[in-house]
């Protein structure tokens, strides 16, 4: 029958000190406890570890062969305990969060900057990735999570909704529609429209919105990134429809946003691996993002 860790510990202490009394003192236990555990250890081994002579313990050749292996076991125990102490004293818990390019230059830095101020022992990192690549890296453990909107539904992902906001119109400040508080979809049918690549979910939502009113709008220009739409709108090339989370007003001051009547809402979400134990840092971030819902 194999020795357990406690029996190895007592055996090691007796080997180091040479007596039951000294071993008990070393382990901060009673002498009878040491004697009993040592006796059980010998019973388990099926041979004597020590010979008793006039109150002294003399290691047998079995004990001499066994001690090197036991010492190696406790070297590993010491390493594990050292790692535990390092983790307890660790000042920086790194949190790798993925997001799209558009979110990386607007909302996510603001969120993580505020998070960093509140939790200085956690080091958040912003990793710019396409949505599918973020999911792959969450699955492989390279990312703790990703902040995204209009993400495909992945069965292995858990989605935490941060906020829901409708799509809205952007146009140049000099455009006639800029004077309106709200516009209808039909108000947009004759405008030069800056759209997105056809496979993007944002363009599909826009097509569905026009389709609900029996309209089809062919984009004058198609872009991949929302920031590109803002730039073209500021340049006077047309109007566009954008999400409410990537607000680039500070970069494009000549662009204004206008509410669209009946525009669909989209969700800003945190994606994490379903069923995977969450680190304390990730749990704090989830709490932070949940509390942001009303602010956003």
N, C-alpha and C positions, 0 to 999 in steps of 0.2 A: 504494500500500500504506500503511495507517495507521501512525502513530507509536505505539510502546509507551510505557509510563509512564517507563521508564528513559531513553529518548531525549528525552522531554519534559523530564525533570529536568536532563539535561545541557544541553540547549538553553537552558533557563531560567537555569541557573547562568552560562553564557557570556554571555547577554544582561545579566545583572545585574553581572557582574564585568568584562566587556570583554576577557578573555583566557583562553586555554587554561590557563595556569599558575594564575591566580587561581581559575578554576572547579574545577580539580583539587584545589586546597587547600581550597576550600569544601566539596567533596564527599568529601574525604579519600580520593581515589583518585589513580592515577598520571596524568601528562600524556598518555602514549600512549593510555591507556584513554579519556580524554575525546576526544582527536582521532579515535580509531577510531569511537566511538559517534556523534560528530557527523557523521562522514563517512557512516555507515550511515543516519543520520536524513535527510541530504540525498538520499541515493540513494532512500530510500523516498518522500520528498516529490516527487522529480523536478525539483527546482530548488534553487538555492543559497540557503542561509540567511545566510551570511556571505561577504564579500569579504575576501581576504587582501591586506594592504598593509603591506610592510616589517615583517612579524612581528606586525602588529596585525589584529584582526578588526573589520570594519565590518558591522553588520546590513544586509541587503538590505531592500527594501520588502516582500518576502514575510515576512521575519522580523518586521517591525514589525506586520504584519497578524495574524500567528500568535500573538504573545506574549500578547495579552489573553485569548485563549481558554485558553492553557496556564496562565496565572495563575489563572483561575477553576477549572481542574481541581485545582490544588494548594490552593486555598482549601478545596475539598471534602475533599481528602486530609487537610488539617490538622484539619478538623472531625471526620472519622472517627477520626483518631488521638487527638484530644481526648476523644472519647467513650470510646475504649478506656481511656485513663488514668483517666477518671472511674469507669468500671466496675471497674477494678483497685483504686481507692482507696475504692470505695463501702463504707460501713459497714453499711448496712441493705439486705438483700435481702428484699423483701416476699414472704410466702407466704400466699396466700388459700385457706383451707380451709373448705369448706361442711360443714354437719352439720344433723341434725334438731334441733328444739327440745329434745327430751328429752335428747339427747346434749350439747347446748350448755350445760346447767345441771348436768351431772354429770361425765361422763368426759372429754370433749374438752378443757375448760379445764385439767384436771389433766395431760393428756398434753402439751398445747402449752406449759403453764407450765414443766414439766420440760424440754421441748425448748428453750425460750427460755433457761433457766439454763445449759444446756450449749452453746448456740450463740447468744451475745449479738449477733452481727452479723446475725442473721436476725430479721426482724420477722413473726411469725405473726399472722394475722388470722382470727378465727372469724366465719363468715358463716352465719346461720341461714336455711335454705331447706328446702322440701319436697324429697323425693328426686328427683323428675322435674325440678324447677327446677335443682337442683344439677347434674344431668347436662347440661341445656341450657347452663348457664353454663360447665361444663368444656369443652364442645364449642366455645363461642364464645371461650374464652380468658379469661373473667372470673374463673374459679376455677382454681387449680392442681390441685385434687383435692377429694374429699369423703369424710368418714368416715361410714359408714352400716351398718345391718344390715337384713335383709329387703328388700334392693333387688331390683328387677326386673333381669333379665339384659339388658344393652344390648350389642349387637354392637360398638359403637364404643368401649366402655369396657374397661379392663384392671382386673381385680380383684386386690388384694393382701389375702389373709386375715391379719388381725391375731390373732384368737382365735376359738375356738368354745366356747360355753357353753350349757347347757340352759335352757329356760324353767323358772320356778319359781312357787310359790304365794306370795301375800302375804295376810296376814290381821291383824286387830287383835290386839294383845298379850293382850287379854281373851278372845279367841275360843278355844274348846276345841281347835281344830286347831293353835293356837300351841304347844301342849305336845308336839307330835310332831316328831321329827327328819325323818321322811319320811311322805308320804301317797300313796295310790294315786288314780287318776282316779275310781274308784268311790266313794271317800270324799267326793268333791266334788259328787256328783249331786243331792243335796237342799239344797245351799247356795244362798243368794242370791248370784248371780254378777254381777259388774260386768264387762261385755265392751266390745268396741270396735265402731266402725262396720263394717258387713258387708263393705265393699270393701277394708278394710285387711288386709294380708298377715298381720299378727299374729293377727287374729280367725280368718282362714282356717286358720292353723296350729293354733289352739286347737280349732276345729271338727273338724279332722282327728284331733286327739288324742282327743277324746271319741268320735268316730266309730269309732276303732279298737276301742273297748270297747262298741260298740253303744249309745252314749248320745248324747242331744242335749240341750244345756242352753240354754235361752232366757235371755239376759241380763236382769236386772232393770233395769239402767241401761247405756247405751252411751255411750262417750266417744271422743274422737279422740286425745287425748294421754295418754301413759302416766302423766305426773305427775297427771293428773286421777283416774286409777284409784287411785293412792296416797292422794290426798286423801280420796276417798270411802271407801276401806277404813279409813283412820284415823278417819273419822267414824262408823264402825260400820254402814255401809250394805251391807256384804257382803264377799265375798272376790274376789280377781282373780288372773289369771295374767299375769306380766310377764317381760320379758327380764332377763338378768343383767348388762347393761352400764349401764343407767340406774338406779343404786343411789341412791335418795332417802332413805336411812335417816336422814341428818343433818337432813333437813327434816321427816321424819315419824317421830319416835322411838317412837311407839306402834304402829308397824307392824313385823311380823316376817316373815322369809322362811322358807319351808319347801320342802325338796326334794320333787319329784314323781317317783315311780318311772316310769321309761320315758319321761320328757319328752324331746321332740326337741331337738337342739342347733341353734342358729342361729349364723351367722358374723358377726363384726364385720369390716368390710372398708374398705380405702382404694380409692376409685375414681379413676382417672386416665385421660387420653385415650390410647387405644391408638395406638401408632406415633408419638406426638409426642415430640420430644427433651425430656428431663427436665432441669430446672435443677439446679445443685449443691445448692440448698436443698431441693428436692423429693426428691432422691436421699437426702439426710441424713434427711429425715422418714421415708422408706420404711424405711431402716435402723433408725431409732428404733422404728417401729411393729412391725417384725419382731422386734426384741429384746424387745418387751413381751409377746409371745405367752405365754411361760411365766409371767410375772407375773400376767396376767389370767386 
